[in-house]
Every structure is written in C-alpha cells, then in structure tokens.
Amino acid sequence: MTTIVVSNSIDKDHNEESSSNDEVNSPSDGTIRSITDRLPMGPIVAASRFMSCLSKQPRNITSKRHYTVSTNSNGKSSLLKPISKRISSSQSPSFPRSTSNSNSLHENSSPAMRNSTTTPSNLNSFSKTVTTSITPTTPTPDTIGFKFNYDSTYTQLRDLADTNCRYFSQQKTDVCRRFERLLIQLLHSIDLSVPLIQYLIDNFHHFDYSPEIKANGYRSLVVAHGQACERTLDILRQVDTKRVGLLFNLMYSSRLFQDLESWTKALIAMQHIIALAVKMIDYSEKKVLYVDADHVPLDIELDYFKMVAFDSEYFFGRTCGFQFAPSMQTMLTFLLAGLATYHETYNRPITYAAASLATAPKYILFPEQRAKKCAAIFRDSDYLFCKSFWNIVDHDYVKMGSRYIVPNVTVSKYFQIGPEPIEINSIIIPPPTASAGIDEPNERAAGNIGAGSDSSTGSGSKQPKQLVNIKLLSNEIREGMNELPLKKSDLEISSTTISPMSDHLLLHIHGGGFIATSSTTHEVYLKPWALGLEIPIVSIDYSLAPEYPFPRAIEECFYAYAWVLKNANKLGWTGKTLLLVGDSAGGNLVTIVTMKAIEAGLRKPDAIICFYTPFLLGYSMSPSRLMAIMDPLLNTGFLWRCLAAYAGIKSDDEPPHDELESAIIPNQNDSLSEKQHKIDNIISSPDQIVPQSDNSFKNEQISKNLEYIRGDTYYSQLGDIMGSRQARLLRKLRESTLPNNPYMSPLRASDDILRQFPTTYLIACHQDPLLDDSITFARHLRSLSVEHHVVIVQNVTHGFLSFYNANNICKETTNRIMNDFARRYNINGSLFPSSSSSSKRKQHRKNILAPLTNPIFPMPISTDIIDE
C-alpha cells in the first residue's frame, strides 16, 4: 500500500481582489464596520484606485509563502510556548517596517512527489528553477508537525499586530480607532487559536494513514489556518508600511481595512472550527476520524450548525479559495460570482433575468455582496437549484462551445443497452427495476435558460424503463466495433483504418453528487484520456436523483458492467484488463459495483480508481468535513441536499411532530444579529439539560438517552439556526438508516466482501472535505491486507478533473496521475505532455518512463513503504 503526495507547481502572483466601495452597515451591537461608512465614497475611492495603480510599492499579498522554523529535540512543535513573548534576534529574525522589497520569503514552489522516506533525484524533473536567498520548504499535510511548526508565522503575526495596535491606540482619528478595535479582535483570536493548534499538532498523528504517511483532516485544518495567518501577515506589513501620513487616510486605509477585516473574520471563524475539531479528538478517543453524532453533546452540535449557517459567509468574499493555488482562487471567485448571478435569474422572467445579467459584474467587484449572496444560497436553496446550476454545463449551447476546447476522438457513440437479462457463466443479471421517485419534478438542465442534453439521457430527463445509456469513446476504430454498429454520425474523425482489439478497457462512472452532470460533461477529460491512453473508454450515463433515487443508479451501473463483460468484442476489447474509474459520486458507485460483482460471483475488475470519493454517506462528523464550511465548491449545504436527493428524502411542509410546528422560527426579515441573539438565548437557556457523552454506557443506553435529548425541542432550536425547512431535512437525514446501508456507504460493507477487493487506487485532495473518507477506507483496506495505493494531491479543489481545460494545475495533476497509472498497467499510449511546448515533450516522455518516478509503485501486500 503506497501513499504519495503530489504537490503542484504554483505560480506566485501578487494580484489582489479589487476593493469594494459598497458600504458595510454596522449592527447595533457595536461590531466593527468598514471605515467607508463615515468616508465620502466617490472621490476617495477613485483616488485610491488610481494612485494604487501608480504606486511603486507592490501589494505583497500572496496565497502561500515558504518559511523555516525550528523544532524541539523530540520533534514536536514548540508552538505551545507563549507567543506573547518577544523572540530575541538570535532566535528569530526581526521584522522591520515592510518596504517594497522587504518580503524575502517570496518564492516559487516546485512540484514535488514524495515517497514516505526518500525522494528520487529525478522525481522533480518538472520543477522550475528557483533562485532565492533562503531555502525553506513549503509545509504540507505530510510534514506539518513533523518537520515544521508555525512558531515563526504566529509570532510574527502576533508581534506585528501588537505593534500596529499600539500605534493606532495613540492616534485620535476615527480611522485609527477602527483599526485598533479590529487588531484587538485579531490578537484575541490568535491567542485563543494557538493552544488549540498545538493540541491538534500533538495529537493528529493518531489519525494518520501510517507513522510514515501523514494525512488527515486535522492536519489540513492546521495548514489552512497557517495559510490564512500568512495572508493576514501580508496585510499587516502593508499597514505597518503605509500607516504614517495623510495618504494612508486618503488612499490606503479603506482597502487595507476591508482586507484586514475580511481575514480577521475568517480567522475567527476558523478558530471556532478548530475548537470543535479539538473536541472531536476527545470524542473519538484518538482512534478514528469519524465521530458518531450521537456521541456529540447537544450544545456542541448546535454550535456546529451555527458555524454552517453563519460562518461560511466569511470564506466566500475576499478570502475565497485561499487554501488552494492562486489560479484556482481566481477560478473559484468567478464560479461563485456566476452562482450568485444565476440565482437571480433562476426561474425568473426573461426581462428580469436580462437585467440581472447586466449587473452581474457587481459580484466580482464587490466581494462582500458575493459572500452574503452565496452564503444565503448554500443555506436556503433546495436541491433543485443546486441540480440546475451544476447542469448548466449540460446545456446545448455550453456543449457547442466545448467542442472548440475538447479534442475530438475517432469514435464517440452514444447508445442504449437492455432490457434483456444478461447471463454470464450461469449468473443472471436482471435489468434495472427500481422505479422513479414519487411526485418528483423533472428539472431541466439549466433552469429557465433552456433544455438540457442533446441525448435521451439529459440531466433530469425521463429514462426509458429497464434501459441503460452508455457512451463509447475510442481514439481509433477497432475490430468488432462495427457490430454495435458504428454509423457515420458516431465518428468525429473520419477513418477507414481498423486497428486490432485493445487489451485494456476503462469503464468510467461520472460524479456530480448523484444529482447532476452526465457522461457528456465529463468528456473534458475522458476524450484526452482516450487519446492519451489509446484504449477504449465506456462511460455509464446513469439516471440521476431525485427523479431516480437510490438504488436506481447502482442497478444501472451494475447492469452496464455485466453488459461490458458479456460484449467485450463489440467494444474492441480482448477482455484481458478491465479498469473501473469514478470521481466523487462516481467513485462511490465504482466501489459498490465491485462489491456487487464479488457478491454475484462475476469477474472482478483488475483495478478500481476512486477520485475524491465519499465512502461514508451516513450522518457523522469528521475534521475534513468541517472544512466544507469554508469550501466554496463542496459546501456543507450542498452535501446535505445531494445526500437527501439520492436517499429520496424530501423536506416537505409537514413537520414530524406538533411541537416542531409550533416552534418559534425567526422571521425572514430578522437581521443576522437578531437571529444570532435568539440562538444564543436558546443555547444558554437554564432549562436545557445537556448531558455529556459517556463512552462507558452500553449502546442501548446511549441510544435511549440521545433519543430523549434530540427530540422535538432540539429540532425546534435547530430550526432557529438553519430555518424550519432545513431543520426538517436534517432531522430526516439523521433519523434515516438508509445512508448507512453498505450499498450507499462502502465503509459499512462486510470485511468478507472488502477482503476480496482488487487493487484499489484512492486519489484524494488534502483540502477536500472528503479527505477523511479516503484515509479511513485506505486504513480499513490495509487492515484486511488488500493491495491499495493512496495519492494525496495538494493545492487543488474537489472535482479537479472537471476543471481539466480550465486550469493548468488541474490538467497537469491529472496527467501525472494517469501517466503513472498507465505505466503501472503497461498501457502503451502516447501519454500526456505536461507542457504545450514541443521542445519539452520529448524530455517529458523520457522522464515519465524513467524508473522510480512513478508515484504508484507495484509492491507486496505486506509492506507499507518502499525504500528506494
């Protein structure tokens, strides 16, 4: 079982989000407002933006920075030492007032692919040459707490914030007083966060994949907090440099205050998340990453829902995507702006939609408006909106445009199979029989914009009973394919050459949260795979929820799997090597199809590849899933709605009990502070008894006590936080046993089945809310002596395969993974160049085929690490 870490090359750009000139209203409770509330906006903002462009001092805001720190002799971080103490110049470099060239920590990070013990000398052949005055290494989840700590960063942040706070406290202007109050909040947050960070650093080795391989949600939270602190430190250096003089009030104060305010709020929100993570360590008894929600006290769980409802907003504005590569931050910013704009046009008249599109740039120019809008969407919108938004890529006009981006393949045939039962070696596989959901609307692919797919399987379309839709992609016509048969319309590139059958076939199941996208939308990387690997690819276009909830998708995928085994010759495949690949929800379905093949006695796939897959859909908590609170793509609200749609759970208007119906729900017109005041009164009510979980209780006693605790009163309080509609949905999700079914949550499968699994490849992103799924599943496979491999990818978001042509980092990451996988299975395709430069392609191919550069190492089952 080999685990490697893929670290992407990041181009350090110093671009900063444009400052907002909209006013930020100050609530009556005295919280800090933007200084623009008291400044005349027009001339000052115009002058500020104009002079900022002419300023010779660059804005030194970067997403990530390298730094060196020291560790104690025992290898543990010295972070526990009080950061309020000044560090002498012999221990830590002093930080004078920043200048345009004062940031000596800037450098370009080169891609690194690490084995647990050593790194081959030629492994980083794709790296850029970096010239710098220091030689630090970027802290990553596999090194944090082992070779690195955050002493230097936190000490610098604390000292510089304290210095600026003392300066502003001596000034008499209103602007300076606002900075002083904000810096006091920042200092208080850092003082509270440091011991929590230290506790995580001291304990998260309990949750690693192995003593040598370090990856889990606790580490990712620490890394994310450190990245946010570095961005805040950059802003403080600018404040320290520009705070003196009249130009500070006229040109810099508004922008710097808004930036510092955004990052301070984000750090405070992360402090709440980390505090909950610390408690989860104790609830799990330092053994498992997942914590059963029944073992979490009532008040702690309600605090979690408060974070989901109110803290997410602080990660969708100026701080959007800070935990990812800079190019991905820009992409996610535009994605959220598109989400906010689409919500305004969703199911609206054409005239209103046109007016909304005309004002769409406001969500790019004004981050605060974007943050509020997106937070409200994730909190309040139903699954139909989520489904409609993500299916925009399945719209006819979008697909017409994608034809100029996605390369053409020779064979692209879309067809249906069924409804006859399939018999293989006396094993009969029936066609899908699960019916559609009752009273579910058929959502169009793109809301009010137009119809969806150009095929009969478009997102949300009616599916013919007992028929399954699949698509065949091939770089060339192979022997046997004419038996399908192939028509002229099935050929994107005219060809009369017929090649021999391939020894390999890749069976793909797409992701999309079980509710969105199709095989067509995933052609953005499937067609390059077909061209690069030079093997046939079959993609299953299964029916989507909520029209077709569980288990329809599983039945269709398993039926298609059996059909492929039965009709190998029609696909140009010799039947030798079968590879199953799925991303996100597709990875879940790939795993379950493998389980069903084992149970039925069919041939197993030779390997399965699961990209950022959810292996546990049951109601539970883990540290990586806490990161969904600040994830702009895979937000907590989106996860709940996808699960509910797939499980066939609807938040109807009828509450389960009378007490919930009579609960007092905050008025929709209540301000955020008024809602928060109501919630705080509920949580602090002296009549509410919150017993602590006692792990010594028997399971029956725990279930009985928690059933009493989480009754109608609890869900009425949850309604005050999340709203009555979402409270009912969450109640049904919690009380449903279906998400813990092994066919929905493979982690619940029996050991007898999992022990027979083929070689399993798990590709996870260390900032992904589903990271702990892959780590937990890998640890379980290791305990069963199943050969498996884990790849941890850094700096990219969940769903990076779908951004194959939109982001170079996503493209290069995907290519490197597939290159190594192809080499592992002797697939002799042309492979994927990592650079468009023709002068580098020859050397690139040589590096790919060089020994020991492959992150996926063949290895015996009994070993975890390969010494090179």
Beta strands, then each sheet from edge to edge (+ up, - down):
strand 1: 2-7
strand 2: 112-114
strand 3: 291-292
strand 4: 411-417
strand 5: 422-424
strand 6: 427-429
strand 7: 468-474
strand 8: 477-478
strand 9: 498-499
strand 10: 502-509
strand 11: 537-541
strand 12: 573-583
strand 13: 607-611
strand 14: 620-621
strand 15: 759-765
strand 16: 788-793
sheet 1: 2+ 1- 16- 15- 13- 12- 10- 11- 7+ 4-
sheet 2: 3+ 14-
sheet 3: 5+ 6-
sheet 4: 8+ 9+
end
